[in-house]
């Protein structure tokens, strides 16, 4: 696959996530890699924009959750940018499950996950992970289980 088709595929995923999240009546935080884009598809009045902090994906995700909990939120979900097949209902399921269960996770067939949610901050979820491994989902679920938390599993995506 060439660079242009990778970029087109990425844009397709981003546009899809925008379509399914813009209708949700929740506060949305959007984390950019290096600089915040003000005039992109993410409406400034619907999405609060921040820069990711941390050295690797785990640290960046941990910081995003910590920041959102520090802002006073109690049910937080994170969606991966390449979440092929995610639909609004899965977001709603994740939020609903967090009323009663500590974690919500959506596995992908490749062994990672497309969504993770929690109703209390637990950094172990993001530490000592091989983010490119086909066992990321399993190791994350194991770490959550070792802490004796309940997990709601969403449908598996491609």
C-alpha angles and dihedrals in degrees: 000000000000129000094257094054090046089053092047091049091049091049091049090054093046092049090049093052090047091053094051097042101043091070095052113102094221133106108265127205117197120197120205125199102229114347136013116250111215099185103046131108092281105092112230092221093054103036126051108214128217141164117250113246126205142061101262139018093271094053091046092051092045091051092048091053093043091050093050093048089048087054088060101258117142104186112049131171128185121205121202114232093235096055100144112193099012113148134193092255091063090055090049091048091050093051093045092050091053089065088071109012127056098226139031122190135178114206126210124215090243091066099260128090137249099205137022126182135179139179094207130034115261114169095187087080090070103036130096095004131147097223093194095050125115087225098058093109093048094047091048092050089047092052091049091048092048087059088053094243123147119242130207111207118212123204117290117253133201 
